[in-house]
Amino acid sequence: MRYLQYIGLALPLMMVISATAAPSIQSEPIQPLSKPLIKNPAMVELGKKLFFEPRLSKSGFISCNSCHNLATGGSDNLTSSIGDHWQQGPIRSPTVLNSSLNVAQFWDGRAKSLQEQASGPIANPKEMASNHVLALDVLRSIPAYVNEFDKVFGHKQISMQEVTRAIAAFEETLVTPDSHFDQWLKGNKKALNTQELRGYQTFKTAGCVACHNGPAVGGNSFQKMGLVAPYQTSNPAQGRAGVTGKDADRMAFKVPSLRNVALRAPYFHDAGAPTLEAAVTTMGQLQLGRSFSQQEVGDIVAFLHTLTGQQPRIVLPILPASSNNTPRPTPFN
Amino acid sequence: MRYLQYIGLALPLMMVISATAAPSIQSEPIQPLSKPLIKNPAMVELGKKLFFEPRLSKSGFISCNSCHNLATGGSDNLTSSIGDHWQQGPIRSPTVLNSSLNVAQFWDGRAKSLQEQASGPIANPKEMASNHVLALDVLRSIPAYVNEFDKVFGHKQISMQEVTRAIAAFEETLVTPDSHFDQWLKGNKKALNTQELRGYQTFKTAGCVACHNGPAVGGNSFQKMGLVAPYQTSNPAQGRAGVTGKDADRMAFKVPSLRNVALRAPYFHDAGAPTLEAAVTTMGQLQLGRSFSQQEVGDIVAFLHTLTGQQPRIVLPILPASSNNTPRPTPFN
């Protein structure tokens, strides 16, 4: 959607500047990321606290950052996440970086927005295993939180509405601009070396760019995993079909953004590809019906490394202390 | 030891300034914390990465910061820590804040230094559950780490010696100066209110200060838990006796620092006291043979709140990506 809108805007521009010879941003299917605009710093700061808040979980041990670790590319980089009581999650956790650019949240897009997404894991018995009543009781019992919600929202009644809005406001700031590729897009032709450029050309000509396009290099559509040949996996996830109920959506997953993809092996919703090389090879075979040569794989992987941008600089929040009335975590029952 | 050394220095000073009427730092049994001197910023930065590094655990999920969370007072504030496969730890995790001031590390003092301490949890099957061979294999497989160790230590051979030295260097910076009480000690008589001052007087006259003294307000000696009357607990920890083998050391634990104590309920090695009020009451009964009145408890608790200092401002490290050769985490086997 965003990409289509962009094209709508870009076409007239392209005609205006078509006289210039060098490739321009407008002629590329990928656009550079912009630094996030922070509209409400106080809300972002509160959202950051909540993102790092382990007391939103039943155990007092798991926070949003546990599975979307901002020290490691916004994800846990495990084959599947670890939830309350060490339960194995059903799927590989997606990165929170640049997630505001996604058409929807979760691999199956079942949450329309970051705000809608944020309430899910808190109450999921396999993830943070709390519930919204308990999570709100915890926050309401901590005077510093009550005051901070008041400052941000103008009232002291904390509901999940405010909690998830603040978390989403923080997550919207987690954008990673200024990758080598973005520098190249903006006109610094030395930002990519020959192999990286060759990789980008192959990425375009082979058709990867059909799904991985736009500012996030993906994230803006759902596609069937295993288009040309079926994807072999023991993971039972059926993707988009679970949301739409349509058989045609079976194995349709959100196309992941390739921004910072080099930071977060393993790949795919089932973590079936341990390396970028394996992921590129499989994608070529199953989505494009094409066996990439070893050199092509190496070139594309070199290009993908240029999508690693400037990671957000996060000052760890100092969370307010529990009061005597704060419900205590119960990790072992 | 540190405290005794300090007294040795302080006594001559006290004589020099004894003519001044106002209470001076030198006449108090607690001294203000100083800002940490950072001798080797590159080593501290590397140590910070390692402190937040989940790949030092078998699961790829647990880092030093999991149980010594710098967002929550340097500890997890659970009754006992959560280790690999959600194993319940034997004891309440001590805070890493101001831990450089401790006479020794762990509740039973079995590690002489922060450096010695740091290697323990990585290989403890109930904690991070890795082993030193695997942890080093992980670090050695990541080129950015190899380069950073080279920059800091002048060679590319990474051993546990360098790993733990860097972690300790980071931990040494985790000091919390400038509490209200420190401001008061330094001469700002408005920094404490009447109740807080009364609490401090009771803290001194009742004898709490016999163990909780020095810059860390504790941390500099081992004392029997249950001096006047035995401490009732289902926790099997026997304290210092496990290290010295002496029956006399049974139930002797390191006196915890009371710096920032208001941030980290529950209290005691077994987390037996859910609130500061409960902890003060129990300490009075079992260590001093004294039943504090409700007002005395309230006063002492008010004083203890003034020991919350300036928390270290930690910029979350951006950890280098795994390479294709990095051993992958194995959280579920």
Interface residues (C-beta under 8 A of the other chain):
Chain A: F52 P54 S59 G60 F61 S66 N69 L70 A71 T72 G73 D76 N77 L78 T79 S80 I82 H85 W86 Q88 A262 L263 R264 A265 P266 P274 T275 E277 Q311 R313 I314 V315 L316 P317 I318 L319 A321 S322 N324 R328 P329 P331 F332
Chain B: F52 P54 S59 G60 F61 S66 N69 L70 A71 T72 G73 D76 N77 L78 T79 S80 I82 H85 W86 Q88 A262 L263 R264 A265 P266 P274 T275 E277 Q311 R313 I314 V315 L316 P317 I318 L319 A321 S322 N324 R328 P329 P331 F332
